[in-house]
């Protein structure tokens, strides 16, 4: 297997992601609400907590897997950016399509805007138009992890009911 720069960093990000997913499971299982009682915001937050975090977890291993084919570092990181960019685009698209009936927080809107720029950076790096392959990839992983953390914290936000 080929050596890859930042392998320890990639493993650390994967460990953080799996920890967030584990805590999320505890919150969901021991939460006071039944699944049928979740609001549209709760469902959106759970999705935005789990999917980006799973993306960070699995994509942390992509460069290591690609490097096992003994490809050049440029090919490894450009390919990894393409994979992460596609996964990030899928997450954002699903989030946007399923947000009907849910109020988005300022943080979610901000993360969405940063996400669009990050996705663009992934594709530019994959095409070789941005030379910072590693930085863009690591930033994308951290951004996916942050989205999960942010939505995990939103689960603890007090409920505000505007029922008539």
C-alpha positions as CSV (number, residue, x, y, z in Angstrom):
1,X,0.0,0.0,0.0
2,X,1.3,3.4,-0.9
3,X,2.1,5.9,1.8
4,X,-0.1,9.0,1.9
5,X,0.5,12.4,3.5
6,X,-1.7,13.3,6.3
7,X,-2.9,9.7,7.0
8,X,-2.9,10.4,10.7
9,X,-5.1,13.5,10.2
10,X,-7.5,11.5,8.0
11,X,-7.8,8.8,10.7
12,X,-8.4,11.4,13.4
13,X,-11.2,13.0,11.3
14,X,-12.7,9.5,10.9
15,X,-12.6,8.9,14.7
16,X,-14.2,12.3,15.4
17,X,-16.9,11.5,12.9
18,X,-17.7,8.1,14.3
19,X,-17.9,9.6,17.8
20,X,-20.4,12.2,16.7
21,X,-22.5,9.5,15.0
22,X,-22.4,7.5,18.3
23,X,-23.5,10.4,20.4
24,X,-26.2,11.1,17.9
25,X,-27.6,7.6,18.3
26,X,-27.7,8.1,22.0
27,X,-29.6,11.4,21.7
28,X,-32.1,9.9,19.2
29,X,-32.7,6.7,21.2
30,X,-33.0,8.3,24.6
31,X,-34.7,11.5,23.3
32,X,-38.1,12.2,24.9
33,X,-39.9,12.1,21.5
34,X,-41.1,9.2,19.5
35,X,-40.1,9.3,15.9
36,X,-43.7,10.1,14.9
37,X,-43.5,13.2,17.1
38,X,-40.4,14.7,15.4
39,X,-40.9,18.1,13.8
40,X,-39.8,18.8,10.3
41,X,-36.9,20.7,11.9
42,X,-35.9,17.6,14.0
43,X,-36.0,15.3,10.9
44,X,-33.9,17.8,8.9
45,X,-31.4,18.2,11.8
46,X,-31.0,14.4,12.2
47,X,-30.4,14.1,8.5
48,X,-27.9,17.0,8.5
49,X,-26.2,15.5,11.5
50,X,-25.8,11.9,10.3
51,X,-25.2,12.2,6.5
52,X,-22.4,14.8,6.5
53,X,-20.7,13.0,9.4
54,X,-20.9,9.7,7.6
55,X,-19.5,11.4,4.5
56,X,-16.6,12.7,6.5
57,X,-16.1,9.2,8.0
58,X,-16.1,7.3,4.7
59,X,-14.3,9.9,2.6
60,X,-11.5,10.1,5.2
61,X,-10.4,6.7,3.8
62,X,-10.8,7.6,0.1
63,X,-7.2,8.9,-0.3
64,X,-5.8,5.9,1.5
65,X,-7.7,3.6,-0.7
66,X,-6.7,5.4,-3.9
67,X,-3.1,5.6,-2.8
68,X,-3.1,1.8,-2.5
69,X,-3.0,1.7,-6.3
70,X,0.4,3.4,-6.2
71,X,-0.9,6.4,-8.1
72,X,0.8,9.8,-8.0
73,X,0.0,12.1,-5.1
74,X,-1.7,14.6,-7.5
75,X,-4.0,11.8,-8.8
76,X,-4.8,10.6,-5.3
77,X,-5.8,14.0,-4.0
78,X,-7.6,15.2,-7.2
79,X,-9.6,11.9,-7.3
80,X,-10.4,12.2,-3.6
81,X,-11.6,15.8,-4.1
82,X,-13.9,14.5,-6.9
83,X,-15.4,11.8,-4.6
84,X,-15.9,14.2,-1.7
85,X,-17.3,16.9,-3.9
86,X,-19.9,14.5,-5.3
87,X,-20.8,13.2,-1.8
88,X,-21.1,16.8,-0.5
89,X,-23.2,17.8,-3.5
90,X,-25.5,14.8,-2.9
91,X,-25.9,15.7,0.8
92,X,-26.6,19.4,0.1
93,X,-29.1,18.5,-2.7
94,X,-31.0,16.1,-0.5
95,X,-31.0,18.6,2.4
96,X,-32.5,21.3,0.1
97,X,-35.1,19.0,-1.4
98,X,-36.3,17.8,2.0
99,X,-36.3,21.1,3.9
100,X,-40.0,21.8,3.1
101,X,-41.9,22.5,6.3
102,X,-38.7,23.1,8.3
103,X,-37.3,26.4,9.4
104,X,-33.6,26.7,8.8
105,X,-31.4,28.4,11.3
106,X,-28.9,31.1,10.4
107,X,-26.1,28.6,11.0
108,X,-27.6,26.1,8.6
109,X,-27.9,28.8,5.9
110,X,-24.3,29.8,6.5
111,X,-23.1,26.2,6.4
112,X,-25.1,25.8,3.1
113,X,-23.4,28.8,1.6
114,X,-19.9,27.6,2.7
115,X,-20.9,24.2,1.4
116,X,-21.6,25.5,-2.1
117,X,-18.2,27.2,-2.2
118,X,-16.5,24.1,-0.8
119,X,-18.2,21.8,-3.4
120,X,-17.0,24.2,-6.2
121,X,-13.5,24.1,-4.7
122,X,-13.5,20.3,-4.7
123,X,-14.5,20.2,-8.4
124,X,-11.9,22.8,-9.3
125,X,-9.2,20.9,-7.4
126,X,-10.3,17.7,-9.0
127,X,-10.0,19.3,-12.4
128,X,-6.5,20.6,-11.5
129,X,-7.6,24.2,-11.6
130,X,-6.8,24.7,-7.8
131,X,-3.4,23.6,-6.7
132,X,-4.3,23.2,-3.0
133,X,-5.6,19.6,-3.4
134,X,-4.8,18.5,0.1
135,X,-6.0,21.7,1.8
136,X,-9.3,21.6,-0.1
137,X,-9.9,18.0,0.7
138,X,-9.2,18.4,4.4
139,X,-11.3,21.5,4.6
140,X,-14.1,19.7,3.0
141,X,-13.9,16.8,5.5
142,X,-13.8,19.3,8.4
143,X,-16.7,21.2,7.0
144,X,-18.8,18.0,6.8
145,X,-17.8,17.2,10.3
146,X,-18.7,20.7,11.5
147,X,-22.2,20.4,9.9
148,X,-22.8,17.3,11.9
149,X,-21.6,18.9,15.1
150,X,-23.7,22.0,14.5
151,X,-26.9,20.0,13.9
152,X,-26.1,17.8,16.9
153,X,-26.0,20.9,19.0
154,X,-29.3,22.1,17.5
155,X,-31.0,19.0,18.9
156,X,-30.5,20.5,22.3
157,X,-32.1,23.8,21.3
158,X,-35.3,24.5,23.3
159,X,-38.5,23.9,21.3
160,X,-40.4,27.0,20.4
161,X,-44.0,26.2,19.6
162,X,-46.1,28.7,17.6
163,X,-49.2,26.5,17.6
164,X,-52.5,28.5,17.1
